[in-house]
Amino acid sequence: MKRLGAWFLSLILLAASSLALAESSVGKSVDDFTLSDYLGTKHSLNEWKENRAVVVVFLGTECPLAKLYATRLVELAERYQDKSVQIVGINANSHDTLLEIGHYARVHQLNFPMLKDAGNKVADRFGATRTPEAFLLDERRVVCYHGRIDDQYGVGYSRPNVARQDLAVAIDELLAGKPISQPTVEAVGCQIGRVNRRAPMGDITYSNQISRLLQKHCVRCHRPGQIAPFSLTAYEEVIGWAETICEVMDDERMPPWHANPEHGEFLNDARMTDGEKNLFYEWVQNGVPRGDESQLAKSVKYEERWQIGKPDIVFKMPKPFKVPAKGIVPYQYFYLDTNFEKDVWIKASEARPGNRSVVHHIFLFYLPPGQTEPNAEDPLFNTVATFAPGVPAGTFQDDLARFIPAGSKLGFQVHYTPTGSEQSDQSEVGLIFVDPNEAVREARIQAAINLDFKIPPGAKKHSVKAEYQFTQDTYVHALVPHMHYRGRSFRFTANFPDGTQEILLDVPRYDFNWQNAYVLKKPKLMPEGAVMMCHGVFDNSEQNLVNPDPTAEVRWGDQTWDEMMLGTFVTSLGPNVRKGEFPTVKRLVGKQFAVSFRYRADVGTKTVSVAGSFNDWSKDRHFMQGPDDDGFFKITIKMKPGQYEYKFVINGEQWTHDPENPNRKGPFNNTVVRVPE
């Protein structure tokens, strides 16, 4: 089948709208209409004939942008209530019920009428196609402004602040008797789910092909209680979203997948084939026939709340956190005891925000025994579970699992973003353990990081590179690029010791809203000496619609108006890596242990010391004795239970990992020794 996506889509949008869309709505006179609100009370446009202006806004109960802008509309209604301006909400979606409209009005505390446009006749009269979409009517009830509410939120982006309040500016200009400076600004949002007026035809039906297609690609997230903003589990829901689905498929926004197909093969490749897309397009063009319900795809039984299945244990933030209405909220940390008496291995994990509207991301990480405060890198390298825009629940493949030492504490790092009203959150994380009788390999987190970049103001294509050198044979299982709103593209390239290169992952259109982990279909062996090179391109120009501030010089920082250059990868030890005889750990008295280290240095080496988290990384406190007859320098240090990072320091200058210990962590390849309880 040829790729007919764009052709089908254009026909769909034309047929769905029943409008002469080439004509601008500005200048149109709107006749009186009567609609009922969700309680059954009738309202007519003439009800507000004494008002100087009426703002009609088309909204949907499940559209993410319609949810975001509900609070903004409430603020506008309050702002103009004494200026003879009336705001009216209209829901023209065929799939939104009166109960759902009432719930939307109550949740967002709407202070203006919310009407139901059954059959979308009023939407057709206005020429409305999106939610949210605003129409400003003057005293003669002529449209003098048509478009978005403001420029803060759009499809796939959210700016920290409003740059232009399009609707408010138009209202102010109208009230002042001035010409509207920008009478038309494109509205962005979800397609209005219009009543289908095409006679169903053809042998492609929802019951037979389409229900199976959606179950394969969409339903895991688009079902009640999950991260997607609406469900796609029933025919009535699907036909209401059909035009929007066509649009996001054609734009390749959904299913969310951003890897260049020319490089790498991935287990979790979410793309639809052209044939699958065309099947859906043709079904919509043919009038969305329902078909024989006996042919429906057999429903998949999901765990009601968790994507990973029923967790073995759930950890919840110790108490709710109140998120202020406005301002910058520093990263919040919450700690709790695990009471793990033995080491545990985690096969699957899922972080669930208690309040999705204010939670930007969650990192659940462990603090090993003996450590009371987190290091800056712990949420990344000790991570157990994550939540961020677009991040799916995590399940390790094959025999991989994450390790948590006995006696560890868990820490929540939560990034909150205020939404204009005070909110409360109490997030949680579910974990599934590995059967203790199963053999496992430790899944490790390693990363290429650049902390020192500077992105000039206005730079459209600013390149930043980061690299990581492997000090031992290592398998790479998954790749995770991370940037913020100025991120434009990201590439992982493997540079091998023999001089050859291989692009492992290319993301030509990076999207901050989808923090995908790309799981390699076949793990890539990176031999000792190989380098993982990460190349990111940033767009700090005005043309970047999500750019928080094109005039700023941008550096590394935690907040989304800062930037990050971070290429993370999940790894495991290579096939021939074995632990040597050292370090050794022996119990002394009580909770004291003797940890012995050794290092074979080159001939002529004068001093070798060991520096680590147990001695504040001092290279002058623990000098090793030697060399002995075999060339080894040795030392034994008393330690308490815990997990410690260390390196050897040669002649007071050269820092190196422990070649006998394959347990390494972080961007500096620090070696790790674990002293158990």
Order of alpha helices (4+ residues) and beta strands (2+ residues): alpha-beta-beta-beta-alpha-beta-alpha-beta-alpha-beta-beta-beta-beta-beta-alpha-beta-beta-alpha-alpha-alpha-alpha-beta-beta-beta-beta-beta-alpha-beta-beta-beta-beta-beta-beta-beta-beta-beta-beta-beta-beta-beta-beta-beta-beta-beta-beta-beta-beta-beta-beta-beta
